[in-house]
Amino acid sequence: MQVTKNGERMDIRALWMEGEKVRFIDQKVLPHKFEFIDAGTVEEVARFIEDMTVRGAPSIGAAGAYGMALAQITGSDVQEAAERLKRTRPTAYDLFYAVGSMVEASGQGKDLVIEAEAYVSRIADKCRLIGEHGNALIKEGANVLTHCNAGALATIDHGTALSPIRAAHRSGKSIFVFADETRPRLQGAALTSWELVQEGIDHAVIADNAAGHLMQRGEIDIVIVGADRIAGNGDFANKIGTYEKAVLAKENGIPFYTAAPVSTFDFSLKSGMDIPIEERGQDEVFYVGKERICPEGVKARNPAFDVTPARYITGVITEVGVLEPEELDRQKLST
């Protein structure tokens, strides 16, 4: 992705391996600061996944692959490292796919640094192809709604939901993006908006509960979101609040797409009801930054994801093309 740091324009990924460390863009401090943070052990990588220094299914998968490489470098037990990494976030399938791939490669005596770099490069290239396929869906002058952050920060490079938006912008289309703020962690307001500023894409941040109003008034032409896990029937899990956007889009006759690489598909699950949904701590709801916004003594629920049934999806934008939900269980998708 294109970013500016200290007045210098650079092309950078969300995370990468540098020597015997993994270097991350620290997503917790964006948009106020643009800083890097390093992990030199499996445990540090695991903590960075858990505290959302790195987040987004493909980027979490990349962190898992690099964490396994660190396990080999530091002489840690590969199976123990795999189990520790898989405990960090239960919903995103890319993590399990990446770690499983590295365990298999280790069993074959392969260099996990080389294998991890190859895995990460493949994901980045798949996200680029998602942009190429998705660009055709975005018309000149379109107003696009997206939810949470499914940009380069979440996917190593290019993005999933943001990849078609980037491609449309770079191809010269005049488009406008509405970015849901995405409570409780505000990834849309903090991260998606930051990426769109870096790219020079015209946009507005909206409160999560404003999307239906804009749809009803004809101000949104297409919705594109990411996905953390897609079941065999096309149901998918994404950031909490996605399901209600899909229902509203259906009601208002607006095309609704999810974008994800094939590594996000989990064909072992028959439906989205089988997807494990992470519930995070109450403080994410109680606080905005360091400011508590709820009374003392109250309780909160904080599901991090919801499941959108396939019947609300117009299509899934993948690296192999745009697939209709009913195609997914028949499609022979090669990872």
Residue, then its C-alpha position, 0 to 999 in steps of 0.5 A: m500500500q502507498v503511505t507517507k511517513n516523514g514526508e516520504r512516499m513509500d510502498i509497504r506491507a502491513l507486516w514482513m520479516e526482517g532478519e530474525k524478527v517480524r516487523f508490524i505496522d502497529q495498528k493500535v496507534l493508527p491514525h494518530k501515529f504511524e509506528f512499527i513494532d517488532a516480534g522476535t518470538v512466537e509468544e510475542v507474535a501471539r500477543f500481537i494477534e491477541d491485542m490487535t496490533v495486527r488484525g484482519a484475517p489474511s494479515i493474522g494468517a501471515a502473522g501465524a506463518y511468520g510466527m511458525a518461522l520464528a519457532q524454527i529459527t529459535g528452536s521452539d517446538v513446532q507443534e507447541a508453537a502451532e497450538r499457541l498461535k491457533r489459540t489467539r483468535p478463533t474466528a479467522y480461518d486464514l490463521f488455521y490455514a496458514v499455521g497448518s501449512m507451516v506445520e506440514a512444511s516443517g514435517q517435510g523438512k522445509d525452511l519455514v522462513i522461505e515457506a512463510e515468505a512464499y505464503v505471504s506473497r501468494i496472499a498479497d497477489k490474491c488480494r491484487l487479483i480480487g481488486e482486478h475482478g471487483n473493479a468491474l463491479i464498481k461503476e463510474g461515479a459509484n458510492v461504495l459502502t464498506h464496513c470495518n477495515a478490509g484494506a491492506l492493513a488487514t490483508i498484508d497488501h491491497g486489501t480484500a474489500l478495499s482492493p476493488i476500491r483501490a483498483a477503481h480509483r487507480s483506473g481513473k473512476s470517480i468514486f466515493v466511499f462511505a466507511d462505517e465507523t465500526r464500533p466498538r474498536l472503530q476500525g473503519a474510522a481509524l484504519t479504513s479512513w487512514e488508508l483512504v487518505q493515504e490513497g487519496i480516495d474521496h470518502a466520508v466516515i459515517a456512524d454505524n447506524a447511518a447506513g440504512h438512512l443513506m441506502q433508503r435515500g439512494e446514496i449507496d450503490i454497492v456494498i463491499v465488505g471483507a470476510d473472516r471465514i466463509a462456510g461451505n454454503g456461502d454463509f460468512a463471518n465478518k466484523i459485528g454489524t455486517y449482517e445488518k448491513a446485508v439485510l438493509a442492502k437486500e431490502n433496498g435492492i443494493p448489491f452486496y458483496t464480500a471479498a476474500p481469498v480462497s484461504t478464507f473458505d472453510f468447507s469443513l463447515k456446512s453453514g455459518m452457524d458452525i463458525p466459532i464467534e469470538e467474544r472479546g472483553q467488556d472494556e472495548v464497549f465501556y471505553v472509547g480510547k481512555e474515556r469511559i462512556c458507560p456507568e460503573g457497575v453495568k455489564a456489556r456483551n461484545p461479540a466481535f463477529d456476526v454471520t451473514p447468511a448466503r441469501y443476502i450475498t450478491g457474490v463473493i469476490t475472490e482471486v479466481g473471479v466473482l462467485e455466486p453463493e450457490e456456486l461455492d459448494r460446487q466450485k473446485l477452488s484450489t488454494 
